[in-house]
């Protein structure tokens, strides 16, 4: 098994490409080891000292490290953990009936606007941020403000504010006049 790596815009995050499927549907974000119980793959990666976050995509694993740790030190153990997982035959996620990261449901009068926001996120935004090892999901819409949750390489990325304001906000405002602002939210 040959696992490729790619840099992301976030210097604390590296994207690992195992050359095979990681998740069949959606994404899964584990911002700490305490949240990884349902993912044997994430638990193996968190066992490497210095790992602070794991994000699973369709064909990649994004790993976030502590600032004090160099990639030269932990890259090989992470590669080993991912390879060990695939050799074990275990699934990346246990309990396949659990939905992976998805947009939040929206109740209320703005249903049509929210559906347009989700459609633009799914077709224009999420594929682009997945290339950088992350994901952005809809969290809410209230009085013209769209709330988005950033995951994987996008969470904590130095350029995430620019991505939100100059990219996503401009895109949504262009197509949906009711949108006046985009703001990030924590999980």
N, C-alpha and C positions, 0 to 999 in steps of 0.2 A: 504494500500500500504506500502510495506517495502522496503526502499532504503538502499542498502549496500554501504559502502565506502571502498576504497582501497588506501593505500599510493602509491605514485609514487617515482621514483628516485629523483624527484625535490621536495625539502622540502616545497616550496611555492605553490605546486599544489596537489590537492586531486581529486581522481576519484570517482564519484557517479554513482552507478548502480541501476536504477529504476526498474529493473526486467521486462522491456518491451522495445519495439523498441523506439529509439530516432530519428534516421534518417534512412529512407529506403535505401538510396544510398549515398555513399561518406561521407564526413565530412564537418564541417563548423567551421571556426576559427574566433573568435571575440576578438582581442587583446585589445579592449577598449569598453566602453559602447557606444561610438559614432558610432561604426560599427555594432551594434546589432539591428538596426531598423527592419530588415526583420525576426527576430526571437523572437516571444513572450516568448519563454522559456529563451533565453539568457537575454532578457530585465528584466524578473522577477529576475533572479539570480544577474544581475548587480545592482538591487535595494538594495541589501544587502551591507551595508557599509563595505569597506575593500576589495571588489572583484575587481580585476584588469584585469581578462581575463576569457573567457568562450570558451570551445571547445566542439563541439558536434560530437559524433561518432555514430556508428550503434546502440549500446546498452548502451552507457555511456555518462556522462557529466563530463568534466574535468574543475575544477575551480581553478584559480590562485588568490592568495591573496597578499595583501601588506605585506612586511616583518615585519612591526611593529604590525600586528594584529595576535593574536593566533588563531589556529584552534578551540580551546575550546570555543572561543567567537563567531565565525561566522558559525561554522558547523551546528548548529541547525537552524538558520535562512535560510541557503542555502537549507537544507533538506525541510524546510517549503515552500520555493519558488518553488522547483521542484515538490513537492506534489500538491501545489496549481495549478501549470501549468497543470498537468495531470488531475486534477479534473475539470478544465475549459473546457476541450474538444478541445482546440485550437491546431493547428499543431505546431510542433517545429519550422518549417520554413514556412513563407508565400511565395507564388509565386513559386510553385514547378517546374516551367519551368526554374528557375535559377539553373545553375549547382553548386553543392557544390564544395568544394576544390578538385581540380583535377590537374593533371600534365599540365604544360605549353605546348603549341603547339611549334613545332620546324620546322622551314623552313630551307632548305639548304641541302648540300651534305652529311651530316652525319646522314641522316634519319634512316638508318639501325642500326647504333650504338645507336642512341637515343632510338629506339624501344627496343633494347636489354636492355638498362639501365632501361627503364620504366618497362619492364617485370620483371627484377630482383627486382626492388623496390616493385612492386605489389605482387610478390610471396614470397619473402624472407624477405624484410625489413619492409614494412608497417604492416603486421600482428603482428610482434614482438613489434613494437613501439606502436601499438594500445593497447596491453596488459598493457603498462605503461601509457596509457591515452593520447597518442599523435599521431602525424602523420608526415610523411616526404614526401614532394612532389617535383617532378622534376621542376626546374626553368630554366635550360639552360645547354648547352654543347658548349664549345668553346676551341679550341686548347688543347684538352685532359683534360680539367678541367670540372668537373660536378658541377653544382650549385644546391643546394638543399635548400628548405625552410622548417624549422622546426616549427611545430605547437603544440598547447596544452601543455602537460607536457614537451615536448621536447624543447620548446622555453624557453630559460633561464635556462635550467637544468645544474647543475654543471658538470654532466658527458656527456653532449651532444658532446663536442669536442672529447672525447675519443670514443664515439659511432660513430661519423662521420669518424674519422681518422683510428681507429683500426678495427672497424667493417665494416661499409659501404664501405669505400675506399678500404680496403683489398678485400672485396667480389667482388666489381666491377672490380678491377684490375686483379683479378684472372680469371674472366670469359671474360673480355673485355680488351685486351691488349692496345687498344687505350686510355683507361682511365689512366691518370697519377696522378690525384689529385681530391679530393672532398672538396668543400668549402660551408659554409653556406651563405645564403643571407637573408636579411630582406624582409618583404612583399612588 
